[in-house]
């Protein structure tokens, strides 16, 4: 029981203890936290036998201050402030009662320092939870699904960064104060969000993390009573957390907002949220992002049923929020609100440009939200594909279950035929290796954006054009034509009918590449490593494009006849090829420097079965030649001037 008492007291008082020590130690937060931890260890050792003191917080403060005095005396620091502290009596039974206003200021300073912009976002979160919230390293690690060592390293790096930057233990004034408070509120909201909807793992909710963020936000609101955004953040947290009991079913599966039993929402938290929102408005000034988000949450909290929600007001609030915070996530939420007022097609039109946003490329709620609107619009097959795509993107087990259940609820797909993923895989396997590599990028993007499970029968020219225009409208004409060719080839193979009717071929401007003189080629080849020497000489002697030479496999070589298919070379080149290939009998002739990493799998045709190394890529070969030649391209090795037609 004593351990539980110590833990509770530490959680409640650690911020005040550390903050007071940091002020006395000229802002050394790391040292202050270590001394406070020493006092905690002393409590765990002494209280079980001596009993919990009448004023445990004062006891911890006294022990921590005595240890600070002893340390300062040992170090014999010359600083006048430290010297004065070191000469204070160290045997007082209790410290003098601190000024409440001074303590409050210290805690605010501690929050501001822990969330200093010199630290990374992860470091701010870890340090805030450690020194302000009083959480142990293992508790922080469990909350964010990382190892204790990772958390410990983040905290240690944060302390070193603060010390190196000589961050003063103070709350700045004016515009800088507002910016620093914004940093604190952002960190607290990140902590809250990880508890509200976990980004990974088997648990959808982590209520303890939400409670801790709300406690710290409440403390911050009392310390900064004139900061509207702080009260707005507290209101937002309270209103969102009021839904906790209704957000999962008995099996722990998440329940979406429109399906929740609102009688299970926590009325006391809703009242606290409305009260904080009123305080935010009373602080004056134009509403900020947290105040506007809290106002949106209040619209939901004030509606007895989902049907009673004031969606027009929510649309107006999102439009204000989008002006202040023009982010794609806010735009996505606004699209949902618009769909509730003007219908799902209106929402889908607003979502369409967001699909090209790089920030949303791995955001599961984008396809999930689009799936909801497609289902409402009666476009069942597309909705099913979007729900499955959302399930593939999320790293949260419960969220994945939600999207798969949404897809299943739409019923089985009545159409027969292969999925887009299966058809594209089969198509690329039938292509020559060099062609498959060329077409793979095109179809990877189409599969990603339209959904791997989309039936090939549902693939349309309009959908394909939308993907290609969003992804590559600004690329060079030759690159655009390559993507178009990939679409045409697949359509001809799959028998889908034309898929390129909305993709016009772009004229490629004629250009020539001057061939390097043979003497210059000889100089480059003579000074190169064996692999590059063979590649460059082979391109020069055969007159073939570098792509064709790089695509050569060992079993294609006829070193006696000095040829491989239509490629021909001389005896000297065959001798070099024999040295390069050695005892290998299969696989690519030209190999990369190392084996491909686990995150970059290669087709079997591009791997050497004897070494495990991949085929040398054209971009890498081009880079090496440019480095050696001072900027020339591999095309300049060909003795004949190359031209490209429209």
C-alpha positions in Angstrom: 0.0 0.0 0.0 2.9 2.4 0.8 4.2 2.0 -2.7 0.8 3.0 -4.1 0.7 6.0 -1.9 4.2 7.1 -2.9 3.2 6.6 -6.6 0.1 8.7 -6.2 1.9 11.5 -4.4 4.7 11.5 -6.9 2.3 11.7 -9.8 0.5 14.7 -8.2 3.5 16.6 -6.8 6.5 15.7 -9.0 6.0 18.7 -11.3 6.0 21.1 -8.4 9.0 19.5 -6.8 11.1 19.4 -10.0 10.0 22.9 -10.9 11.1 24.3 -7.6 14.4 22.6 -7.7 15.0 23.7 -11.3 14.5 27.3 -10.3 17.0 27.0 -7.5 19.5 25.2 -9.8 19.4 28.0 -12.4 17.1 26.0 -14.8 19.0 22.7 -14.9 15.9 20.5 -15.4 17.9 17.3 -15.9 19.7 17.7 -12.5 16.5 18.8 -10.8 14.7 15.7 -12.1 17.5 13.4 -10.9 17.5 14.9 -7.4 13.7 14.6 -7.2 14.0 10.9 -8.2 16.6 10.4 -5.5 14.0 11.8 -3.0 11.4 9.4 -4.4 13.8 6.4 -3.8 14.4 7.6 -0.2 10.6 7.7 0.3 10.2 4.1 -1.0 13.0 3.0 1.4 11.9 4.9 4.6 8.1 5.2 4.5 7.2 1.5 4.8 8.9 1.4 8.2 8.6 5.0 9.4 5.2 5.7 8.0 3.9 8.3 5.5 4.6 11.8 6.9 1.8 14.3 7.5 3.0 16.4 4.6 4.6 14.0 2.1 5.1 16.6 -0.6 7.1 18.8 1.8 9.1 15.8 2.9 10.1 15.0 -0.7 10.9 18.6 -1.3 13.1 18.8 1.8 15.0 15.6 1.0 15.6 16.7 -2.6 16.8 20.2 -1.5 19.2 18.7 1.0 20.7 16.5 -1.6 21.1 19.5 -3.9 22.9 21.4 -1.0 25.2 18.4 -0.5 26.0 18.1 -4.1 26.7 21.8 -4.5 29.0 21.8 -1.5 30.9 18.9 -2.9 31.3 20.6 -6.3 32.2 23.9 -4.5 30.7 26.0 -7.3 31.7 29.7 -7.2 28.4 31.1 -8.5 27.0 33.5 -5.9 23.5 32.1 -6.2 24.7 28.5 -5.6 26.9 29.6 -2.8 24.0 31.3 -1.1 22.0 28.2 -1.4 24.8 26.0 -0.1 25.0 28.1 3.1 21.4 27.7 4.0 20.7 25.4 7.0 20.2 21.9 5.7 18.7 20.4 8.9 15.4 22.3 8.9 12.6 19.7 9.5 10.4 21.4 6.9 11.1 24.0 4.2 9.5 27.4 4.4 6.1 27.4 2.8 6.6 28.5 -0.8 4.6 31.3 -2.3 1.7 29.7 -4.2 2.1 32.1 -7.1 5.9 31.3 -7.3 5.2 27.6 -7.4 2.6 28.0 -10.1 5.1 30.1 -12.1 7.7 27.3 -11.6 5.4 24.6 -13.0 4.5 26.8 -16.0 8.2 27.3 -16.6 8.8 23.6 -16.4 6.1 22.9 -19.0 7.5 25.6 -21.3 11.1 24.3 -21.0 10.0 20.6 -21.5 8.3 21.6 -24.7 11.1 23.9 -26.0 11.3 24.1 -29.8 15.0 23.0 -29.7 13.7 19.5 -29.0 12.1 17.1 -31.4 8.4 16.3 -31.1 9.2 12.8 -29.7 11.7 14.3 -27.2 9.1 16.9 -26.0 6.5 14.2 -25.4 8.9 12.0 -23.5 10.4 14.8 -21.4 6.9 16.2 -20.6 5.5 12.9 -19.5 8.6 12.2 -17.4 9.3 15.5 -15.6 5.9 17.2 -15.7 3.5 14.2 -15.5 5.8 12.1 -13.3 5.4 8.9 -15.5 8.1 6.2 -15.3 10.1 5.3 -18.3 8.3 1.9 -18.7 4.9 3.6 -18.5 5.8 6.0 -21.3 7.2 3.1 -23.3 4.0 1.0 -22.9 1.8 4.0 -23.8 3.6 4.6 -27.1 4.6 1.0 -28.0 8.3 1.6 -28.0 11.1 0.1 -25.9 12.1 1.5 -22.5 15.6 2.0 -24.0 14.2 4.2 -26.7 12.3 6.4 -24.2 15.3 6.6 -22.0 17.5 7.7 -24.9 14.9 10.3 -25.9 14.8 11.8 -22.4 18.6 11.8 -22.1 19.0 13.5 -25.5 16.4 16.0 -24.5 18.2 17.0 -21.4 21.5 17.2 -23.2 19.9 19.4 -25.9 18.4 21.8 -23.3 21.8 22.0 -21.5 23.7 22.6 -24.8 21.3 25.3 -25.9 21.4 26.9 -22.4 17.6 27.2 -22.4 16.7 29.6 -19.5 14.2 28.5 -16.9 11.6 31.1 -17.7 8.4 31.9 -19.6 9.1 34.4 -22.3 6.7 37.3 -22.8 4.8 38.7 -25.8 4.6 36.8 -29.1 7.3 34.4 -28.0 5.2 33.4 -24.9 2.2 32.6 -27.2 4.4 30.5 -29.4 5.9 28.6 -26.5 2.4 27.9 -25.0 1.3 26.7 -28.5 4.2 24.2 -28.3 3.0 23.0 -24.9 -0.6 22.6 -26.1 0.5 20.7 -29.2 2.5 18.3 -27.1 -0.4 17.7 -24.8 -2.8 17.1 -27.7 -0.4 14.6 -29.2 -0.4 12.7 -25.9 -4.2 12.8 -25.7 -4.6 11.6 -29.3 -2.4 8.6 -28.7 -4.7 7.6 -25.9 -7.9 8.6 -27.8 -7.1 6.5 -30.9 -3.9 4.5 -30.7 -1.8 4.6 -33.8 -0.7 1.0 -33.4 -1.1 -2.2 -31.3 -4.1 -4.2 -30.2 -5.8 -1.6 -28.0 -7.9 1.1 -29.6 -8.2 3.2 -26.4 -5.6 4.1 -23.7 -7.8 6.0 -21.2 -4.9 6.5 -18.7 -3.0 8.5 -21.3 -6.1 10.7 -22.1 -6.6 11.3 -18.4 -3.0 12.3 -17.9 -3.2 14.8 -20.9 -6.4 16.3 -19.5 -4.8 16.6 -16.0 -1.9 18.5 -17.4 -4.1 20.6 -19.7 -6.2 21.5 -16.6 -3.0 22.5 -14.7 -1.9 24.6 -17.7 -5.3 26.3 -17.9 -5.0 27.3 -14.3 -1.4 28.6 -14.8 -2.3 30.5 -18.0 -5.9 31.8 -17.3 -5.8 34.3 -20.1 -4.7 31.9 -22.9 -7.9 31.1 -24.9 -6.2 28.2 -26.8 -5.3 26.4 -23.6 -8.9 26.5 -22.4 -10.0 25.5 -25.9 -7.6 22.5 -25.8 -9.0 21.4 -22.4 -12.6 21.8 -23.7 -11.7 19.7 -26.8 -10.1 16.9 -24.7 -13.0 16.8 -22.2 -15.7 16.7 -24.9 -13.9 14.0 -26.9 -13.1 11.9 -23.9 -16.7 12.0 -22.8 -17.4 9.4 -25.5 -15.0 6.9 -24.1 -17.5 4.3 -22.8 -19.4 4.3 -26.1 -16.4 4.2 -28.5 -15.9 0.4 -28.3 -18.4 -2.5 -28.1 -18.3 -5.4 -25.7 -15.6 -7.1 -27.9 -13.4 -4.0 -27.9 -14.2 -3.2 -31.6 -14.4 0.6 -32.2 -17.8 2.1 -32.8 -17.9 5.0 -35.2 -19.4 8.3 -34.0 -22.7 8.0 -35.9 -23.3 4.6 -34.4 -22.5 5.3 -30.7 -25.1 5.0 -27.9 -25.1 8.7 -26.7 -26.7 7.8 -23.4 -23.3 6.3 -22.4 -21.5 9.6 -23.0 -20.1 11.1 -19.7 -22.3 14.0 -18.9 -19.9 15.4 -16.3 -17.1 15.6 -18.8 -19.4 17.3 -21.3 -20.3 19.9 -18.7 -16.6 20.4 -18.0 -15.9 20.8 -21.7 -18.6 23.4 -22.1 -17.3 25.3 -19.1 -13.8 25.3 -20.5 -15.1 26.5 -23.9 -16.9 29.4 -22.2 -13.7 30.3 -20.4 -11.9 30.2 -23.8 -14.4 32.6 -25.3 -14.3 34.9 -22.3 -10.5 35.2 -22.8 -11.3 37.2 -26.0 -9.6 37.5 -29.3 -10.3 35.6 -32.5 -10.9 31.8 -32.1 -7.8 29.7 -32.6 -7.6 26.1 -33.9 -8.3 24.4 -30.5 -11.2 26.7 -29.8 -12.8 26.0 -33.2 -12.2 22.2 -32.8 -13.8 22.3 -29.4 -16.8 24.2 -30.8 -17.2 21.4 -33.4 -17.0 18.8 -30.6 -19.6 20.8 -28.7 -22.0 20.6 -31.7 -21.8 16.8 -31.5 -22.0 16.7 -27.7 -25.1 18.9 -27.7 -27.0 16.7 -30.2 -29.3 14.1 -28.5 -29.0 11.9 -31.6 -26.8 11.8 -34.7 -29.7 13.0 -36.7 -30.0 16.1 -34.6 -26.4 17.3 -35.3 -26.2 20.8 -36.5 -24.2 20.0 -39.6 -24.5 23.5 -41.3 -22.9 25.1 -38.2 -20.1 22.4 -38.3 -19.5 23.2 -42.0 -19.1 26.9 -41.1 -16.7 26.1 -38.2 -14.6 23.8 -40.5 -14.4 26.6 -43.1 -13.0 28.9 -40.4 -10.6 26.3 -39.2 -9.4 25.6 -42.8 -8.5 29.3 -43.1 -6.4 29.2 -39.9 -5.0 25.7 -40.4 -5.0 24.8 -44.1 -4.2 21.2 -43.7 -5.4 18.2 -45.8 -6.8 16.5 -42.7 -9.0 19.5 -41.9 -10.1 19.6 -45.5 -11.1 15.9 -45.3 -13.2 16.6 -42.2 -14.8 19.5 -43.9 -15.7 17.3 -46.8 -17.5 14.9 -44.5 -19.5 17.8 -43.0 -20.4 19.1 -46.4 -21.6 15.6 -47.4 -24.0 15.6 -44.5 -25.5 18.9 -45.7 -25.3 18.6 -49.5 -25.1 14.8 -50.1 -22.3 12.2 -50.5 -21.4 13.2 -54.1 -20.6 16.8 -52.9 -18.3 15.3 -50.3 -16.6 13.0 -52.8 -15.9 16.0 -55.1 -14.1 17.7 -52.3 -12.2 14.6 -51.4 -11.0 13.9 -54.9 -8.1 16.5 -54.9 -7.0 15.2 -51.5 -6.1 11.8 -52.9 -3.0 13.4 -54.5 -1.8 14.9 -51.2 1.5 13.3 -50.2 0.6 13.9 -46.5 -2.4 11.6 -46.8 -0.7 8.8 -48.8 -0.6 6.5 -45.8 -3.6 8.0 -43.9 -6.2 5.2 -43.4 -9.0 7.6 -42.8 -8.8 9.0 -46.3 -9.9 5.8 -48.1 -12.1 4.9 -45.0 -14.0 8.2 -45.3 -14.2 8.0 -49.1 -15.6 4.4 -48.6 -18.3 5.7 -46.3 -19.4 8.4 -48.9 -19.2 5.9 -51.8 -21.4 3.5 -49.8 -24.0 6.3 -49.1 -23.9 7.1 -52.9 -24.7 3.5 -53.8 -21.3 2.8 -55.3 -20.8 -0.4 -53.5 -17.9 -2.0 -55.4 -15.8 1.2 -55.1 -16.7 1.5 -51.4 -15.7 -2.1 -50.7 -12.3 -1.5 -52.3 -11.8 1.7 -50.3 -12.6 0.0 -47.0 -10.1 -2.8 -47.7 -7.5 -0.2 -48.7 -8.1 1.5 -45.3 -7.6 -1.8 -43.5 -4.3 -2.3 -45.3 -3.0 1.1 -44.4 -3.7 1.2 -40.6 -1.3 -0.3 -38.1 -4.0 -0.5 -35.4 -5.6 -3.9 -35.1 -9.0 -2.7 -33.9 -9.2 0.0 -36.6 -8.4 -2.6 -39.2 -11.3 -4.7 -37.9 -13.6 -1.7 -38.3 -12.8 -1.3 -42.0 -13.0 -5.0 -42.8 -16.4 -5.2 -41.1 -17.5 -2.2 -43.2 -16.4 -4.0 -46.4 -18.1 -7.2 -45.3 -21.4 -5.4 -44.4 -21.7 -4.3 -48.1 -22.2 -8.0 -49.0 -20.2 -10.2 -51.4 -19.1 -8.8 -54.7 -21.7 -10.2 -57.3 -19.2 -9.7 -60.2 -16.9 -12.5 -61.2 -13.4 -12.1 -62.6 -9.9 -11.3 -61.2 -9.1 -8.4 -58.9 -6.9 -5.6 -60.2 -4.0 -6.8 -58.0 -4.1 -10.4 -59.4 -4.5 -9.2 -63.0 -1.6 -6.7 -62.8 0.6 -9.3 -61.1 -0.1 -11.8 -63.9 0.4 -9.2 -66.6 3.8 -8.1 -65.3 5.0 -11.7 -64.9 4.3 -12.2 -68.7 6.3 -9.2 -69.6 10.0 -9.2 -70.3 12.0 -8.2 -67.2 13.0 -4.9 -68.6 9.4 -4.1 -69.7 8.0 -5.3 -66.3 10.4 -2.9 -64.5 9.3 -0.1 -66.7 5.5 -0.7 -66.3 5.6 -1.7 -62.6 5.7 1.9 -61.3 2.6 2.8 -63.3 0.5 0.0 -62.1 1.8 0.2 -58.5 0.3 3.7 -58.4 -3.0 2.7 -60.0 -3.4 -0.3 -57.7 -2.6 1.9 -54.7 -5.1 4.6 -55.6 -8.0 2.5 -57.0 -7.6 -0.4 -54.6 -5.9 -3.7 -55.2 -9.3 -5.6 -54.7 -11.1 -3.5 -57.4 -12.5 -6.0 -60.0 -10.8 -5.5 -63.4 -14.3 -5.3 -64.9 -14.8 -2.0 -62.9 -11.6 -0.4 -64.2 -12.5 2.6 -66.3 -10.5 5.0 -68.5 -11.8 7.9 -66.4 -10.4 6.3 -63.2 -7.0 5.5 -64.8 -6.7 9.0 -66.2 -7.5 10.6 -62.8 -4.7 8.6 -61.2 -2.1 9.4 -63.9 -2.9 13.1 -64.1 -2.8 13.4 -60.3 0.6 11.6 -60.1 2.4 12.6 -63.2 0.8 15.5 -65.0 4.0 17.5 -64.8 6.5 14.9 -65.9 8.5 14.9 -69.1 6.8 13.9 -72.3 8.8 10.7 -72.6 7.9 9.6 -69.1 4.2 10.4 -69.6 4.2 8.3 -72.8 5.8 5.4 -70.9 3.0 5.4 -68.3 0.5 5.7 -71.2 2.1 2.7 -72.9 1.9 0.7 -69.7 -1.9 1.3 -69.6 -2.4 0.4 -73.3 -0.4 -2.8 -73.0 -2.4 -4.0 -70.0 -5.7 -3.1 -71.6 -4.7 -5.1 -74.7 -3.6 -8.1 -72.6 -6.6 -8.1 -70.2 -9.2 -7.4 -72.9 -10.8 -4.6 -70.9 -11.2 -2.3 -73.9 -9.3 1.0 -74.3 -8.2 2.5 -71.0 -6.1 5.3 -72.5 -8.9 7.2 -74.3 -8.4 10.2 -71.9 -4.6 10.0 -72.0 -3.2 11.9 -75.0 0.2 11.1 -76.3 2.6 13.9 -75.8 5.1 14.9 -78.5 8.7 14.3 -77.5 11.1 17.0 -78.7 13.9 15.9 -80.9 17.2 16.1 -79.3 20.6 14.6 -80.0 23.4 13.4 -77.8 26.9 14.0 -79.1 28.9 10.8 -79.0 32.1 10.9 -77.1 35.3 10.5 -79.1 36.8 7.0 -79.0 39.9 8.3 -77.4 37.9 9.8 -74.6 35.9 6.5 -74.2 39.3 4.7 -74.0 40.5 7.0 -71.2 37.3 6.5 -69.2 37.3 2.7 -69.7 40.9 2.4 -68.8 40.5 4.1 -65.5 37.3 2.4 -64.4 36.6 -0.6 -62.1 36.0 -3.9 -63.9 32.2 -3.7 -63.8 32.0 -0.2 -65.2 34.8 -0.9 -67.7 32.9 -3.8 -69.2 29.6 -1.9 -69.2 30.9 1.2 -70.9 33.0 -0.7 -73.4 30.1 -3.0 -74.3 27.8 0.0 -74.9 30.4 1.7 -77.0 31.4 -1.3 -79.1 27.9 -2.8 -79.6 26.1 0.5 -80.2 23.2 -0.8 -78.1 21.3 1.3 -75.5 22.6 1.0 -71.9 19.2 -0.4 -70.8 19.6 -3.3 -73.2 23.1 -4.0 -72.0 22.1 -3.8 -68.3 19.3 -6.3 -69.0 21.7 -9.0 -70.2 21.8 -12.3 -68.3 24.8 -14.6 -67.9 23.1 -17.5 -69.8 22.5 -15.2 -72.8 26.2 -14.7 -73.4 28.1 -16.4 -76.2 31.6 -15.4 -75.5 33.0 -17.5 -78.3 30.8 -15.8 -81.0 31.1 -12.5 -79.1 27.3 -11.9 -79.1 24.1 -12.1 -77.1 21.0 -12.1 -79.4 21.3 -9.1 -81.6 24.1 -7.5 -79.5 27.6 -8.1 -80.9 31.1 -7.0 -79.6 34.7 -7.8 -80.1 37.1 -10.4 -78.6 38.6 -7.9 -76.2 35.2 -7.2 -74.7 34.5 -11.0 -74.4 37.7 -11.4 -72.4 36.5 -8.7 -70.0 33.1 -10.2 -69.8 34.7 -13.6 -68.9 36.6 -11.9 -66.0 33.4 -10.1 -64.8 31.2 -13.2 -64.9 33.7 -15.6 -63.4 32.1 -18.9 -62.4 28.5 -17.6 -62.5 26.1 -19.4 -64.8 22.8 -17.6 -64.1 21.5 -14.3 -63.2 22.3 -10.7 -64.3 25.6 -9.9 -65.9 25.9 -6.6 -64.1 25.3 -6.8 -60.4 24.7 -4.1 -57.8 27.2 -3.5 -55.1 25.2 -5.2 -52.4 22.2 -7.3 -51.7 18.8 -5.6 -51.7 17.4 -4.7 -48.3 14.3 -6.5 -46.9 12.1 -3.4 -47.6 13.1 -3.4 -51.3 12.3 -6.8 -52.7 13.4 -7.5 -56.3 11.9 -9.8 -59.0 13.6 -13.2 -59.1 14.9 -12.4 -62.6 16.8 -9.4 -61.2 18.6 -11.4 -58.5 21.8 -13.4 -58.8 21.1 -16.9 -57.3 24.7 -17.4 -56.4 25.5 -14.1 -54.7 22.0 -12.8 -53.8 22.9 -9.4 -55.3 20.5 -7.5 -57.5 20.8 -6.2 -61.0 22.6 -2.9 -61.4 20.0 -0.3 -62.0 20.1 2.2 -64.9 20.0 5.3 -62.5 23.0 4.0 -60.6 24.9 3.2 -63.7 24.1 6.6 -65.1 25.2 8.3 -61.9 28.6 6.5 -61.9 29.3 7.4 -65.5 28.4 11.1 -64.9 30.7 11.1 -62.0 33.6 9.7 -64.0 33.0 11.7 -67.2 32.2 15.0 -65.7 28.5 15.0 -66.6 28.1 13.0 -69.8 25.4 10.5 -70.1 25.5 6.8 -71.0 23.9 7.6 -74.3 27.0 9.5 -75.3 28.9 6.2 -75.3 27.0 5.0 -78.4 28.9 5.8 -81.5 25.8 6.8 -83.4 23.8 10.0 -82.5 20.6 9.0 -80.8 17.3 10.8 -81.8 13.8 10.5 -80.4 10.7 11.0 -82.5 7.3 12.3 -81.6 
